[in-house]
């Protein structure tokens, strides 16, 4: 790469925030410099959690930052949501070391977005290719087993595969705004049975006496952040997981990027009993975390899905990604959508084996997406019934 110089950084703070954010764009708040920096400053990543920052920065011959990538040296597969446990086990059974590996993603965030941060430069494809080639050299020099680009956007997935990386397909359930004027307008695209079910769920929450408030991150009080964090930790404790985001992290991003956060609080009497945490881009909403102290019928659907849909419609957002997994989302209007990742494997024999695996996996995923699409709640004569996201790569 004679025209470019690639450097690695063990702290995002080494890279100027304005330059990083210019490359990251405005629709992926989980890639903002403030978000990544808050994780590093407040103990959400690091050696104890197996996420060591190794961010990539590509400069041109004049020293200008033209591309970047959020990169981490990983010693486990926790918090990635593109599962490779079986790959690690195969390496172990062959007496080889799978960890450490390199992962290019926003930690603990299964949301689609750019991973080749190139901004809107006319030369962005050239810069992206140079970044990919440089990243592979970094991986080779580090002696890692592999490098993984997770939840990529459509155009960069093609670039990554064009550079010889293995493409892998997954599935989430996303919603697309068809220019709805109101939630009622949206429900008008449902079959009568599914429309009745959603209305009944929303009515049950009201009848239970629970009140819902939507609060932008820069208006959340210190006490509300503290209560939300207890809810967040409680949810992980119930599932046997690790609540990696600390209270100071949430407080920090509330101060530095509060306009890109949305907290949905559910109150009963004088108490907050549940909450849902969302990230807000200029075009998309990303549902991330939920917790509840007390169960109320349909409250999860109201706080995590219906309030988000209301927000998207009211604010003209075009997409809503409510998080990983969850087939129950289909009946509420979130259709199966392919997600993508790209993988560089150092060992030639394992690369061939993994290539066969992802090919077979993709065939099964196609069948699964078709099966889930068959449960769509939309009327056949509705434009939403033939959502293109269910038939191809989802572009951001």
Wavefront OBJ file of the C-alpha trace (Angstrom):
o trace
v 0.000 0.000 0.000
v 2.495 2.671 -1.136
v -0.048 5.502 -0.880
v -1.287 4.635 2.602
v -0.059 4.103 6.135
v -2.004 1.902 8.589
v -1.566 2.283 12.335
v -3.095 0.380 15.261
v -4.214 2.049 18.483
v -4.806 0.568 21.928
v -7.147 3.451 22.825
v -9.765 5.171 20.708
v -8.694 8.416 22.392
v -5.505 8.272 20.283
v -7.643 9.069 17.228
v -9.263 12.547 17.049
v -12.987 12.273 17.757
v -14.083 14.601 14.982
v -12.101 12.684 12.378
v -13.386 9.301 13.572
v -17.017 10.456 13.666
v -16.726 11.961 10.183
v -15.774 8.540 8.866
v -18.338 6.627 10.966
v -21.330 8.567 9.659
v -24.471 9.620 11.488
v -26.699 6.527 11.543
v -24.647 4.179 13.750
v -24.387 5.735 17.230
v -22.738 2.569 18.593
v -19.727 3.410 16.401
v -19.371 6.978 17.609
v -16.096 7.924 19.211
v -17.950 8.892 22.402
v -19.571 5.446 22.692
v -16.346 3.483 22.161
v -14.346 5.834 24.386
v -16.850 5.529 27.239
v -16.502 1.735 27.128
v -12.731 2.000 27.396
v -12.755 4.631 30.129
v -15.338 2.891 32.302
v -14.207 -0.721 32.328
v -16.573 -2.226 29.728
v -13.716 -3.598 27.614
v -10.189 -4.615 28.489
v -8.101 -7.624 29.386
v -10.450 -8.943 32.090
v -13.315 -9.115 29.580
v -11.254 -10.364 26.635
v -11.717 -7.243 24.473
v -8.413 -5.398 23.932
v -8.706 -2.346 21.645
v -6.562 -2.478 18.508
v -8.310 0.169 16.431
v -7.177 0.609 12.842
v -6.495 4.011 11.273
v -5.545 4.479 7.618
v -3.799 7.661 6.510
v -3.096 8.796 2.990
v 0.233 10.138 1.710
v -0.588 13.577 3.100
v -1.278 12.217 6.577
v -5.063 12.612 6.394
v -7.220 9.980 8.098
v -9.222 8.394 5.256
v -10.466 5.127 6.799
v -10.737 3.421 10.167
v -12.185 0.358 11.874
v -13.135 -0.494 15.482
v -10.882 -3.498 16.086
v -10.302 -5.686 19.149
v -7.956 -8.494 20.065
v -10.257 -11.168 21.499
v -9.502 -13.993 23.927
v -13.053 -15.377 23.920
v -16.197 -15.166 21.783
v -18.415 -13.407 24.316
v -20.463 -10.406 23.236
v -20.148 -10.982 19.493
v -23.516 -12.573 18.513
v -21.968 -14.272 15.484
v -21.272 -17.611 17.042
v -17.993 -19.408 16.374
v -17.759 -21.648 19.447
v -17.730 -24.739 17.226
v -14.816 -23.317 15.241
v -12.839 -22.762 18.434
v -13.634 -26.299 19.575
v -12.445 -27.739 16.256
v -9.135 -25.909 16.634
v -8.791 -27.240 20.190
v -9.433 -30.829 19.096
v -6.701 -30.459 16.457
v -4.271 -29.158 19.065
v -4.293 -25.645 17.574
v -4.961 -22.288 19.209
v -8.041 -20.351 18.079
v -7.623 -17.465 20.534
v -6.522 -14.754 20.309
v -8.335 -13.558 17.220
v -9.202 -10.114 15.858
v -12.789 -8.859 15.771
v -13.973 -5.739 13.970
v -17.250 -4.687 15.549
v -18.807 -2.556 18.261
v -18.586 -4.712 21.423
v -21.786 -6.341 22.699
v -23.819 -4.706 19.909
v -25.481 -6.962 17.297
v -26.519 -4.087 15.060
v -25.934 -3.655 11.329
v -23.676 -0.803 10.306
v -20.423 0.190 8.625
v -17.258 -1.593 9.696
v -15.080 -0.026 7.003
v -15.356 3.570 8.167
v -14.679 5.697 5.102
v -17.167 8.568 5.312
v -18.589 9.865 2.030
v -15.323 10.279 0.138
v -15.512 9.648 -3.630
v -12.523 7.336 -3.109
v -14.199 5.371 -0.317
v -13.986 2.014 -2.145
v -10.277 2.469 -2.741
v -9.799 3.424 0.900
v -11.874 0.448 2.034
v -9.802 -1.990 -0.011
v -6.601 -0.517 1.371
v -8.006 -0.846 4.896
v -8.926 -4.499 4.322
v -5.486 -5.307 2.918
v -3.804 -3.502 5.791
v -5.988 -5.278 8.367
v -5.011 -8.657 6.922
v -1.346 -7.719 7.263
v -1.937 -6.712 10.875
v -3.559 -10.100 11.489
v -0.688 -11.945 9.833
v 1.945 -10.039 11.783
v 0.068 -10.581 15.049
v -0.067 -14.325 14.391
v -3.776 -14.605 15.209
v -5.868 -17.499 13.972
v -8.500 -15.340 12.307
v -10.124 -11.961 11.840
v -13.902 -11.369 11.873
v -15.917 -8.421 10.542
v -19.346 -8.626 12.210
v -22.764 -7.223 11.176
v -21.429 -5.536 8.071
v -23.329 -3.284 5.694
v -24.221 -4.619 2.250
v -21.730 -2.703 0.131
v -18.774 -3.467 2.371
v -19.691 -7.140 2.605
v -19.209 -7.337 -1.150
v -15.844 -5.580 -0.819
v -14.726 -7.937 1.945
v -15.702 -11.040 -0.006
v -14.002 -9.538 -3.056
v -10.776 -9.475 -1.050
v -11.090 -13.194 -0.370
v -12.838 -13.212 3.015
v -15.505 -15.821 3.708
v -19.050 -14.478 3.828
v -21.448 -15.748 6.474
v -25.180 -15.071 6.709
v -27.354 -14.837 9.812
v -30.881 -13.623 10.507
v -32.499 -10.948 12.610
v -35.977 -9.421 12.567
v -36.143 -5.808 11.367
v -38.899 -3.304 10.644
v -39.067 -0.878 7.725
v -41.140 2.284 7.676
v -43.439 2.512 4.636
v -44.314 6.138 5.258
v -46.864 5.422 7.981
v -48.693 8.432 9.386
v -49.515 6.815 12.724
v -49.405 3.527 14.582
v -53.009 2.952 13.541
v -51.999 3.513 9.938
v -49.276 0.907 10.410
v -51.666 -1.609 11.949
v -53.938 -1.092 8.959
v -51.461 -3.168 6.928
v -51.995 -6.199 9.237
v -54.490 -8.984 8.865
v -57.524 -8.546 11.099
v -56.396 -11.296 13.484
v -52.884 -9.917 13.972
v -54.147 -6.341 14.265
v -56.554 -7.363 17.006
v -53.774 -9.138 18.911
v -51.494 -6.076 18.933
v -54.293 -3.778 20.045
v -55.168 -6.174 22.857
v -51.548 -6.256 24.045
v -51.305 -2.482 24.141
v -54.654 -2.208 25.917
v -53.581 -4.667 28.621
v -50.618 -2.494 29.531
v -52.860 0.562 29.918
v -55.405 -1.409 31.932
v -52.688 -2.669 34.287
v -52.044 0.893 35.401
v -48.511 1.047 34.002
v -47.443 4.418 32.597
v -44.857 4.721 29.834
v -42.392 7.572 29.378
v -39.920 8.043 26.523
v -36.910 10.126 27.532
v -33.964 11.262 25.377
v -30.615 10.388 26.905
v -29.692 13.985 27.657
v -32.824 14.356 29.821
v -32.396 11.192 31.922
v -31.730 12.020 35.568
v -28.944 10.526 37.658
v -31.516 8.561 39.663
v -33.168 7.229 36.495
v -29.826 6.068 35.087
v -29.106 4.308 38.388
v -32.479 2.533 38.341
v -32.073 1.562 34.712
v -28.642 0.113 35.415
v -30.091 -2.029 38.222
v -32.700 -3.276 35.758
v -29.992 -3.960 33.170
v -27.878 -5.943 35.652
v -30.922 -7.833 36.928
v -31.779 -8.971 33.390
v -28.293 -10.420 32.912
v -28.322 -12.039 36.344
v -31.572 -13.823 35.485
v -30.028 -15.248 32.305
v -26.643 -16.053 33.816
v -24.896 -13.440 31.666
v -22.339 -10.719 32.374
v -23.584 -7.107 32.592
v -20.558 -5.531 30.936
v -21.846 -1.940 30.683
v -21.202 -0.031 33.896
v -23.332 2.741 35.366
v -20.598 5.340 34.686
v -20.649 4.223 31.032
v -24.363 4.965 30.669
v -23.971 8.270 32.531
v -21.056 9.237 30.297
v -22.833 8.610 26.995
v -25.899 10.353 28.405
v -23.731 13.457 28.730
v -21.674 13.183 25.534
v -24.217 11.774 23.042
v -27.555 11.965 24.830
v -29.402 13.034 21.685
v -28.573 9.585 20.256
v -30.126 7.674 23.170
v -33.732 6.856 24.008
v -34.812 5.408 27.358
v -38.314 3.972 27.674
v -39.399 3.838 31.330
v -42.413 1.918 32.656
v -43.789 3.180 35.963
v -46.317 1.645 38.347
v -47.385 3.759 41.247
v -44.323 5.734 42.268
v -41.824 3.155 41.061
v -39.966 2.428 37.841
v -40.686 -1.251 37.174
v -39.148 -1.757 33.725
v -37.049 -0.003 31.114
v -35.836 -0.395 27.529
v -32.663 1.250 26.217
v -32.333 2.299 22.573
v -29.770 3.986 20.343
v -30.996 6.535 17.787
v -29.407 7.217 14.415
v -30.489 9.738 11.822
v -32.442 7.054 9.942
v -32.596 4.049 12.260
v -33.545 3.006 15.780
v -31.632 0.231 17.546
v -33.214 -1.563 20.493
v -30.552 -2.825 22.883
v -31.359 -3.590 26.536
v -34.417 -4.418 28.612
v -35.034 -5.180 32.256
v -38.020 -5.464 34.580
v -38.513 -5.790 38.325
v -42.171 -6.807 38.101
v -44.041 -8.709 35.401
v -47.010 -7.152 33.645
v -48.819 -8.778 30.745
v -47.421 -7.577 27.370
v -45.202 -4.907 28.965
v -42.101 -6.251 27.218
v -43.803 -5.907 23.821
v -44.976 -2.387 24.644
v -41.669 -1.060 25.972
v -39.316 -2.807 23.551
v -41.326 -2.828 20.301
v -44.469 -0.714 20.196
v -42.932 2.364 21.817
v -40.024 2.094 19.385
v -42.372 1.786 16.438
v -44.304 4.824 17.648
v -41.043 6.745 17.932
v -39.917 5.775 14.413
v -43.236 6.778 12.871
v -43.381 10.077 14.769
v -39.794 10.993 13.876
v -39.641 9.662 10.313
v -37.013 6.969 10.980
v -36.903 4.356 8.257
v -35.686 1.266 10.126
v -35.962 -0.368 13.533
v -33.561 -3.123 14.576
v -34.873 -4.385 17.947
v -31.904 -6.642 18.744
v -30.786 -10.197 18.141
v -33.013 -13.277 17.874
v -36.689 -13.421 18.847
v -39.121 -15.154 16.500
v -41.995 -13.580 18.449
v -41.091 -10.303 16.729
v -42.498 -11.517 13.399
v -46.145 -11.317 14.448
v -45.529 -7.714 15.512
v -44.239 -6.644 12.104
v -40.498 -7.317 12.254
v -39.642 -9.447 9.234
v -36.716 -11.880 8.884
v -33.725 -10.023 7.482
v -30.320 -11.438 6.518
v -27.331 -10.148 8.461
v -23.753 -10.546 7.311
v -20.233 -11.111 8.510
v -16.883 -11.726 6.817
v -14.042 -13.944 8.041
v -10.317 -14.220 7.337
v -8.855 -17.583 8.401
v -5.078 -17.958 8.570
v -4.827 -21.767 8.392
v -5.556 -22.957 4.793
v -7.023 -26.302 5.863
v -9.362 -24.693 8.383
v -10.283 -22.018 5.866
v -11.460 -24.705 3.450
v -13.411 -26.478 6.196
v -15.050 -23.275 7.394
v -15.868 -22.318 3.789
v -17.812 -25.567 3.421
v -19.515 -24.956 6.754
v -20.742 -21.445 5.905
v -22.006 -22.626 2.512
v -24.144 -25.330 4.116
v -25.202 -22.954 6.870
v -26.380 -20.410 4.295
v -28.641 -22.995 2.664
v -30.270 -23.695 6.013
v -30.578 -19.985 6.743
v -32.376 -19.416 3.447
v -34.922 -22.053 4.456
v -35.313 -20.518 7.911
v -35.885 -17.028 6.520
v -38.512 -18.358 4.113
v -40.245 -20.196 6.951
v -40.318 -17.095 9.154
v -41.510 -14.929 6.274
v -44.518 -17.228 5.924
v -45.684 -16.006 9.367
v -45.725 -12.353 8.340
v -48.670 -10.445 9.898
v -49.104 -8.198 6.870
v -52.011 -8.472 4.461
v -50.960 -9.841 1.098
v -52.109 -6.692 -0.652
v -49.907 -4.536 1.621
v -46.594 -3.122 0.356
v -44.986 -4.253 3.614
v -45.789 -7.885 2.829
v -43.031 -8.010 0.213
v -40.322 -6.307 2.220
v -37.095 -6.512 0.158
v -35.102 -7.008 3.354
v -36.504 -10.534 3.538
v -35.052 -11.444 0.161
v -31.593 -9.907 0.106
v -28.827 -8.157 1.941
v -29.892 -5.365 4.238
v -28.040 -2.170 3.362
v -27.322 0.666 5.743
l 1 2 3 4 5 6 7 8 9 10 11 12 13 14 15 16 17 18 19 20 21 22 23 24 25 26 27 28 29 30 31 32 33 34 35 36 37 38 39 40 41 42 43 44 45 46 47 48 49 50 51 52 53 54 55 56 57 58 59 60 61 62 63 64 65 66 67 68 69 70 71 72 73 74 75 76 77 78 79 80 81 82 83 84 85 86 87 88 89 90 91 92 93 94 95 96 97 98 99 100 101 102 103 104 105 106 107 108 109 110 111 112 113 114 115 116 117 118 119 120 121 122 123 124 125 126 127 128 129 130 131 132 133 134 135 136 137 138 139 140 141 142 143 144 145 146 147 148 149 150 151 152 153 154 155 156 157 158 159 160 161 162 163 164 165 166 167 168 169 170 171 172 173 174 175 176 177 178 179 180 181 182 183 184 185 186 187 188 189 190 191 192 193 194 195 196 197 198 199 200 201 202 203 204 205 206 207 208 209 210 211 212 213 214 215 216 217 218 219 220 221 222 223 224 225 226 227 228 229 230 231 232 233 234 235 236 237 238 239 240 241 242 243 244 245 246 247 248 249 250 251 252 253 254 255 256 257 258 259 260 261 262 263 264 265 266 267 268 269 270 271 272 273 274 275 276 277 278 279 280 281 282 283 284 285 286 287 288 289 290 291 292 293 294 295 296 297 298 299 300 301 302 303 304 305 306 307 308 309 310 311 312 313 314 315 316 317 318 319 320 321 322 323 324 325 326 327 328 329 330 331 332 333 334 335 336 337 338 339 340 341 342 343 344 345 346 347 348 349 350 351 352 353 354 355 356 357 358 359 360 361 362 363 364 365 366 367 368 369 370 371 372 373 374 375 376 377 378 379 380 381 382 383 384 385 386 387 388 389 390 391 392 393 394 395 396
